[in-house]
Amino acid sequence: MKMPLLLILLLFILVQAGDAFPTDRRARDKQASWDDVNVVAHGLLQLGQGLREHVDKTKAQMRDINTKLKAFNGTVAELHRRQQEQEGALKARSIEEEGKLEAELSKEVKTENKDIQTRMDRLEHKVEEMLKEPAQDSNSSNHTEVSFIQRLVAAQNKRIDQLVEKIQQQQDKLEKQSLHLQTLQSKVAHKRVKSHRRRDEETALRGEPAEQRRDASGLARDCHDLFVRGQRASGVYTIQPESSRPFSVLCEMTSEGGWTVIQKRHDGSQSFNQLWESYKTGFGSLNGEFWLGLENIHALSQQGPYVLQVELSDWAGEQQHQAQYQLKLEGEEKRFALHLESLSGVQEKIMTTGKSGLPFSTVDIDNDLSADINCAELLSGGWWFSSCGESNLNGRYARRPRHQSRRQGMFWTSTKGQNYSVKTTLLKMAPTTIQN
């Protein structure tokens, strides 16, 4: 359709060109112009035919290309689908292989652990045999094994020593904090004592006799007085000795009478490494471990002759020991000197005192009879020390007595000269009439 239009356009151009020549040339060249036109027209027809053939050929090639593209797209889609299938298969296979690998590793670990345990059992068996059998000559391999075991044991012992040292440091810190706390508590208790004494002095200034004041309070003089009044249950009570303020005590009621407990230790829950003021006023819990206080013990002993009963148990078979003494305790002006007289017929070294008595001594107030050593600082706790070697029932509580020196814990010396590390202590007192 486009080719005829193109030919017509060319003919029109040629005609217009012929008209443009002069009239005198037209007649002369008329025949020649038509020949040229025929030649051009023929050429144009051939050109158009060639173009048409080229276009048809191009269209055929385009159709082939489209067909190949469609086939290629199908192939690509098929490859993509196969790739996804392969990826899924590989993923499933990978998971399966990971599971198998994990199972194999677990099996290998169990086998290795079993082998290690077997080796350890053999090593322990060898160590036990070496400990049981006497030392003998052995070959070089046995020497190597022994050397390895020795190094292993030495390293373990070193680690244990480091842990024990850290525990000891922590315990020392706790004891220092406990000392500080006990000092504060002692100051508070001392202020309370002064308050009670001031109140008693004011009452005395009003002209009330001491006996009337005591009767008005209705409080017993000690635990045996409670027993006489009909009390039979052991426990914590409030008493008021003569010329003293009221205070709470732990009473142990027996078939013979009532005992006032002045010291009790059984589990190490209360630190007895205290200063003078704490030992003077008392510390601890009456429902656990405690020290009644030197002032309170002195107030009880001033009421008449008292008997002191000492009950101990040691770590060797839980053996019980009991001794009785006639007790007298001086006041603070005489450093709470203790006078004891054995009532059992055998003089125990546990608390031996002379005629002048033994003064009480603490780490901050050294009253012991040793000239060069502060026994309370050396042995811990406060006690009636003579030469630091006979007894100390207020020393550090030894939870593991095999790993602690006897002198650093509670100890006493029996009549046979045997030294025992004490596990529990109970000191109690009652009027001598309890024995009648």
PyMOL commands that set and color helices and strands:
alter all, ss='L'
color gray80, all
select helices_A, chain A and resi 2-20+23-132+140-205+210-217+223-228+276-281+294-301+332-334+349-351+375-379+401-403+406-408+432-435
alter helices_A, ss='H'
color red, helices_A
select strands_A, chain A and resi 235-239+247-253+258-265+283-284+290-291+306-314+320-329+338-342+391-392+411-413+419-431
alter strands_A, ss='S'
color yellow, strands_A
deselect
rebuild
show_as cartoon
